[in-house]
Amino acid sequence: MLHEIVTQGFLFPNEIEVLWSLMIVLYPYITGLVAGAFIVSSLYHVFGKEELKPVAKFSLVAAFAFLMFACTPLLFHLGHPERAFNIMFTPHFYSAMSGFGYIYSFYLIVVLLEIWFVFRPDIIARAKSSTGIMKALYWVLALGSMDDSEEALHIDHKITLVLAAIGIPSACTLHGYVGFLFGSLKSNPWWSTPLMPVIFLMSAIVSGIAILIVSYYIVMVIKKQPVDNKCLKSMYDFLWGFFIIDLTLELLNELASIYAQTQSYSIIAQLTEHRLQFSYEILQLGICSAIPLVVLGFVSLKTMSDTLRNRLGLICSALILIQVLAMRWNVVVGGQLFSKSLRGLTSYMPTFLGREGILVAVILFTMPFVVMYVFNLILPLFENKGDEAQG
Amino acid sequence: MVTSRRDFLKQAGWTVLGGGLMASFVELPASKAHASSGDRTHLYAYVVDTHKCIGCGKCGEACRAENKVPDEFYRTWIERYTIYADGHVDVDSPHGGEKGATPIKKAHIDRSFFVPKLCNHCKEPNCVQVCPVGATYVSRQGVVLVDEKHCVGCGYCIQACPYGARFINPKTHVADKCTWCYHRVLKGLKPACVTVCPVGARQFGKVNDPNDPVGKLIKEARLQVLKPEMGNQPMVFYNGLDKEVR
């Protein structure tokens, strides 16, 4: 059933229908998960946070899996997806959007290379121990390089370090860029703020950490293996820290808007009160922010049992995932719900079916997890406890 | 074996670098294909006299017929402003004002007037700046156009336009907007909306021609533009623009 558009006040006649749909909400959400997951992997690879070792490989592959599907929502949205590569073949460099193809490709190459170097010992080990087609597969994956001598692995490690170090600014650029797409549009007072790229980046990092916590926990439950509490505790700490920065920036943005009371303030106030009351006031700035902020503080600072800490941490991570999704929705959809005449509001509700509907969004969001599952069949995402004991 | 991997990496590095360099050269066609800011002149301007407009909607009808504008989308429209004695401002544009104005609420009204709107064909257009593929461009005469064979339909230009002048055409799936009837202008004709306006509220002409009424108006009359704070430098000028108009 199609949602009936409800308008209020005056809109320019071409503004009645919201153009950037659920797909454009999903795009920065998935891209954000990439940046966040990569930061976690770099905390181990570059900054030597040893306690994050249990999720180091998983976070890197998660970044890759989300990256693989970061563009797909855009393809479902474009009027002419078959012309998508025009953005790389005939880029118009004055446009912030034109950099996307290059930033994305560069980052994908960095992540792929890093994955190859990190997993090379596993690939070689499996190439040696397997037979038939699987042996051939691992040989191809190893690109024919079967040298796993100490010297070679040492070089691999050094290259990994460099790649991870390049990857951090790349991840920041990728997501800062997504924020810039919105923040640089002077025509839209809800988007146009220099804080936008920073807010996007911080929320990307928290969402990435949160999805790793939730996924790691679920995977361990499915595998019937105990979770590494030290690793989880470290991730809760980082999540809390980054979330404080993220929320501060979001509140600062809100406060600046209220305090400045520019011409657009009246319609922005109506937007948040009438159209985004649930997703902005209740979800984004309300329960999904207040609870994680306070509870994660306790989780980080107070001594408590592992079980209680993990339960609280898990709930907070899930809430933060909702908070960031709500933030993406509020920015992308919210920015199109009011008229540039500043005199009226429209409404938007995604359809369930259809090219840009909820079903497609759910499928697209599920696909990275399928990629991670398939990857895990070929190469181990997690260190096996038994292997460690033997090692 | 270590050397072979090093060689492999070296080659891979050169390939990536070479690819990047090539890609940077590929940028040229988009910017070459269309006039860059250096070699274009803003030959034409459009003047709207809000004192003259009677809100008949003939301009909208003519535009739809001339340009096959799809239903429920608008290359031009007419807004009606009604400012009541209590300060309340009412703006409406049912069917883009194409079917004429509807009866007004009976109350004490301070002033009421019509404001035709269209693409402003800005000198510094946001839409052109943000188009990632160079499909939206400024012609050599200063008319902002869309290459519908190149546009990817991302909608970024629509978000960037402060005037709501653009839309995604549901038939072509690319950005669509007023072209000042470019196909007519190239033949020395006026845009359809200007031709049919019964009261001369819409005028189109050459900016620097002193014998052209539009050129004369721009030189001598005290005209305004919409949202000057955006810095787009619109080439659609308004006579009698009220402070309530955005």
Boltz contact constraints between the chains, C-beta under 6 A:
constraints:
  - contact:
      token1: [A, 10]
      token2: [B, 91]
      max_distance: 6.0
  - contact:
      token1: [A, 12]
      token2: [B, 164]
      max_distance: 6.0
  - contact:
      token1: [A, 13]
      token2: [B, 74]
      max_distance: 6.0
  - contact:
      token1: [A, 13]
      token2: [B, 77]
      max_distance: 6.0
  - contact:
      token1: [A, 13]
      token2: [B, 93]
      max_distance: 6.0
  - contact:
      token1: [A, 13]
      token2: [B, 96]
      max_distance: 6.0
  - contact:
      token1: [A, 14]
      token2: [B, 74]
      max_distance: 6.0
  - contact:
      token1: [A, 14]
      token2: [B, 164]
      max_distance: 6.0
  - contact:
      token1: [A, 14]
      token2: [B, 167]
      max_distance: 6.0
  - contact:
      token1: [A, 15]
      token2: [B, 164]
      max_distance: 6.0
  - contact:
      token1: [A, 19]
      token2: [B, 155]
      max_distance: 6.0
  - contact:
      token1: [A, 19]
      token2: [B, 158]
      max_distance: 6.0
  - contact:
      token1: [A, 78]
      token2: [B, 152]
      max_distance: 6.0
  - contact:
      token1: [A, 78]
      token2: [B, 153]
      max_distance: 6.0
  - contact:
      token1: [A, 78]
      token2: [B, 154]
      max_distance: 6.0
  - contact:
      token1: [A, 79]
      token2: [B, 153]
      max_distance: 6.0
  - contact:
      token1: [A, 79]
      token2: [B, 168]
      max_distance: 6.0
  - contact:
      token1: [A, 79]
      token2: [B, 173]
      max_distance: 6.0
  - contact:
      token1: [A, 79]
      token2: [B, 174]
      max_distance: 6.0
  - contact:
      token1: [A, 80]
      token2: [B, 152]
      max_distance: 6.0
  - contact:
      token1: [A, 80]
      token2: [B, 153]
      max_distance: 6.0
  - contact:
      token1: [A, 80]
      token2: [B, 173]
      max_distance: 6.0
  - contact:
      token1: [A, 83]
      token2: [B, 152]
      max_distance: 6.0
  - contact:
      token1: [A, 86]
      token2: [B, 133]
      max_distance: 6.0
  - contact:
      token1: [A, 86]
      token2: [B, 152]
      max_distance: 6.0
  - contact:
      token1: [A, 87]
      token2: [B, 132]
      max_distance: 6.0
  - contact:
      token1: [A, 87]
      token2: [B, 133]
      max_distance: 6.0
  - contact:
      token1: [A, 89]
      token2: [B, 26]
      max_distance: 6.0
  - contact:
      token1: [A, 90]
      token2: [B, 29]
      max_distance: 6.0
  - contact:
      token1: [A, 90]
      token2: [B, 30]
      max_distance: 6.0
  - contact:
      token1: [A, 90]
      token2: [B, 133]
      max_distance: 6.0
  - contact:
      token1: [A, 90]
      token2: [B, 134]
      max_distance: 6.0
  - contact:
      token1: [A, 91]
      token2: [B, 27]
      max_distance: 6.0
  - contact:
      token1: [A, 92]
      token2: [B, 30]
      max_distance: 6.0
  - contact:
      token1: [A, 92]
      token2: [B, 131]
      max_distance: 6.0
  - contact:
      token1: [A, 92]
      token2: [B, 132]
      max_distance: 6.0
  - contact:
      token1: [A, 92]
      token2: [B, 134]
      max_distance: 6.0
  - contact:
      token1: [A, 94]
      token2: [B, 129]
      max_distance: 6.0
  - contact:
      token1: [A, 95]
      token2: [B, 130]
      max_distance: 6.0
  - contact:
      token1: [A, 95]
      token2: [B, 131]
      max_distance: 6.0
  - contact:
      token1: [A, 95]
      token2: [B, 132]
      max_distance: 6.0
  - contact:
      token1: [A, 97]
      token2: [B, 132]
      max_distance: 6.0
  - contact:
      token1: [A, 97]
      token2: [B, 156]
      max_distance: 6.0
  - contact:
      token1: [A, 98]
      token2: [B, 132]
      max_distance: 6.0
  - contact:
      token1: [A, 145]
      token2: [B, 5]
      max_distance: 6.0
  - contact:
      token1: [A, 147]
      token2: [B, 1]
      max_distance: 6.0
  - contact:
      token1: [A, 147]
      token2: [B, 2]
      max_distance: 6.0
  - contact:
      token1: [A, 152]
      token2: [B, 2]
      max_distance: 6.0
  - contact:
      token1: [A, 185]
      token2: [B, 159]
      max_distance: 6.0
  - contact:
      token1: [A, 185]
      token2: [B, 160]
      max_distance: 6.0
  - contact:
      token1: [A, 187]
      token2: [B, 126]
      max_distance: 6.0
  - contact:
      token1: [A, 187]
      token2: [B, 160]
      max_distance: 6.0
  - contact:
      token1: [A, 187]
      token2: [B, 162]
      max_distance: 6.0
  - contact:
      token1: [A, 340]
      token2: [B, 162]
      max_distance: 6.0
  - contact:
      token1: [A, 340]
      token2: [B, 164]
      max_distance: 6.0
  - contact:
      token1: [A, 341]
      token2: [B, 246]
      max_distance: 6.0
  - contact:
      token1: [A, 343]
      token2: [B, 91]
      max_distance: 6.0
